[in-house]
Amino acid sequence: MTDSPAPSRYGPQAQDAQDPEVLRERALAALLTARERTGLLTDSVDDHELTAQHSPLMSPLVWDLAHIGNQEELWLLRGVAGREAMRPEIDGLYDAFEHPRAARPSLPLLAPAEARSYASQVRGHALDVLESTPLGDRPLLRSGFVFGMIAQHEQQHDETMLITHQLRTGPAALNAPEPPQAVDAVTLAPEVLVPGGPFTMGTSTEPWALDNERPAHRREVPGFFIDTAPVTCGAYLAFIQDGGYTERRWWTGEGWAMVREHELTAPLFWHRDAGQWLRRRFGVTEPVPADEPVLHVSWYEADAYARWAGRRLPTESEWEKAARHDPGSGRSRRYPWGDEDPTAEHANLGQRHLRPAPAGAYAAGRAPSGAGQLIGDVWEWTSSDFLPYPGFAPFPYREYSEVFFGPEHKVLRGGSFAVDAVACRGTFRNWDLPVRRQIFSGFRTARDT
């Protein structure tokens, strides 16, 4: 059993984005924190577990490990420092667009020891590049962006590897303390009103923001109500008990087809035994906690629940306004609580815990709207398709965002307990196919005023 990783530093704020020493310090901390977590996720299981494919939806853990090193080499050693390729023959093996996940176990991948050695060698050279490279002489280096991008990339794969840990069978390999309890959940209003009007969506100033978060632009949003906290397992259980998975009227055509084809009756990893609902969580079977945000639901399930409840999923712009807009100043914050970096008092992030906190936790992290847990705990499905903002420009490569734009992917917001803060902020946009259930996804609902 292993302990949870330490929290990281989270990237520069706009006011210190021009200080080279501050940027280097933050980039170093972000890179080291990500590698510590990668080590935890890969050292906690044996070589057989590293090379096995625990689900056709996911890569073997050893693929993610070498891919992390390969991307770091491509962008920092070759791209920034102009060095010769260390292992050019493996580039194709670790190109995420060249080989689908289901096919990766059949590739001649680096063995675990070789993958560890390669990633470690790349990291040693990358830290030299960070120390010696002037920051700001070209767009890729401005505010240390490329180093922040690589730290975010590694943390995103760490989240992917944590999903693989959830999908694997066998005894628990990871351990972490329990999240804090909610102190005022009983007195919290079930929903909050967000008045209509304009707000600034997206960002043009966050130094390490990715291309799909840019640029900042004005959005006019009518007034709406939104849940104070994500929908809980207990609330979702009422949907199940009321025939939610057997009533066609709550589902879109595609969602109903998914329910029928896969004979769905509950969220992924839930099962009923002796009259009790249980779930499997990182190798442990436990009763479904009624007060915890529901997890591992698809967009179709979230949408069906919202219809059943007489509500709807919030749009992406509604979610961001509820999370960032400060009506007192008229500005949009970096995070719901303000501009300061997240702490353990604000949000459940960075695999500090291995589950969402109960609904109503993290009072210090609430937005001016009164909504809480908008950052961390569970990724929240929105009703919106993943589309570019007005004025979008791909940077530094089209394949990060642009190739995914369109109605096939739905937007998720807010991050989960599995997301490190370097890869999560009030403007951060995640996206996935509406059928996905293995991800750490939940939701909250909204309604018109």
JOKA-V632108 format. One line per field, one symbol per residue. ss: DSSP state (~ for helix, > for strand, _ for the rest). phi: phi as a letter, one per 40 degrees, with the letter a starting at -180 (. if undefined). burial: # if it has 9 or more other C-alpha atoms within 8 Angstrom, else .. Layout:
ss->???
phi->???
burial->???
This chain:
ss->_____________~~~___~~~~~~~~~~~~~~~~~~~~~~~~___~~~~~_________~~~~~~~~~~~~~~~~~~~~_______~~~__________~~~~~~_____~~~~~~~~~~~~~~~~~~~~~______~~~~~~~~~~~~~~~~~~~~~~~~~~~~~_________________~~~___>>>>__>>>>>_________~~~___>>>>>__>>>>____>~~~~~~~~~______~~~__~~~~~~~~~~_______>>>>__>>>>>>__>>>>____>>_____~~~~~~~~~~___>>__~~~~~~~~~>>____>>__>__>_________>_________>____~~~__________>__>>>>>>>>___________~~~_~~~_>>>>>>>>_______~~~______>>>>_______>>__>>>>_
phi->.bcccccbcbhccdcbcbcdcccccccccccccccdcdcdccccbcccccccbcaccbcddccdcccdcccccdcccccccgccccbcccdccbccccbcdccccccccccdcccccccccdcdcccccccbccchcadcbdfgdcccccccdccccccdccccdcccchccbbaacccccccbccccccabcbcchcacbgabbccbcccccbccacbcbccabbdcbcccccccccccccgdcbbdccbcdcccccdccbfcbaddgcabafgbcbabbfgbcaccccccdcbgbcccccccdccdcgbaccccccdccccbcbccbgbbccbdciccdcbcccacbggcbbaccddhcfdccccdcgcbfcbggbcbcbccccbccdgdbcacacccbdcbchccbbcbbggbccccccbaacbcbbaaccccbcccbbabbaacc
burial->.#.##..#####...##..#.###.######.######.###.##....######..######################.#.........#.###...#.##.##....#.#..##.###.##.###.##....##...#########################.###...#####..#..#..#.....####.#..#####..############.#.#.##############..##...##....##...##.##....#..#..#......#######....#..##################..################....#######....#...#########.########.#####.#############.##..#..#.#...#..##.##..######################.##.#####.########..
